[in-house]
Amino acid sequence: MGAGGWVLTVLIWAAVLGLAIWAVCRLFPAQRTPDPRATLDARLAAGDIDLDTYRSAREQLDGPTPATKGLR
């Protein structure tokens, strides 16, 4: 087998390996952590928490606002 045959063999195996990696990534997608603000919004919409609890938790997530930074 000449040099062209070896190059072709390496390219074919690289393609097979790449296809296998792609297939595994498609079958088992990465788990993403949910956004805390979206979770909080969903809990308010579902009625799991009241508005005061929502506002308190939202303030803790967002941190101090520029107007209240010096007051704390």
N, C-alpha and C positions, 0 to 999 in steps of 0.2 A: 504494500500500500504506500503510495507516495505522500508527499506533504499535503496535497490537496485533500486526500482522504482523511488524514489526521485532523485537519482543520474542520472539515465537514462533520466528523465524528464529535469533536469538542462542541461545535455549534449546536448539533442535534441534542446532545446531553444537556447543554446549558438551557436550551428551550424546554426540554422535558422537566428539568429541575425548576425552572421559572414557572411553568404551568402548574406544577405540583404546589409550589409555594402560594401562587395566586389562588388556587382552588381551596387550600386550607384556610387562607385569610378570608375568603368569601363564605366558607362554611361556618367559621368561628370568628365572628367580628369582635373587635375589642369592646369591652364593657366601659361605657362612659359614665362618669359620676353625674348624677342629676344636679342641675343648677339649684342652689338653695333658694334663690328668689322665686323661681318658677314653682318649686315645691310649696313654698309659703303661700304664693298666690293661689295654687290649686287647693290647698287646705282651707283658705278663706272662702273660695268659691263653693267648696263642698259643704261648708258649714261646720267644719271640724274645730275651727277657732273663731273667737269673736274679733271685732274690729280693734278693740284695745290691745289684745294680745298680738294681733297682726302688726299694728303700728309699733309696738314695743320691739318685736322681733325684727321688723324691718329697720328700725333705728340701729339695732345691734349689728345687723348685717352691713348696713351702709356706713357705719361709723359716724363720728360727729360731723355736722354740717359746718361750713366755714363760719356762719354767723354764731354758732354755739361753741366753737373750739376753745375760746378763751374763758367761757363760763364754767367749764368742768374742772 
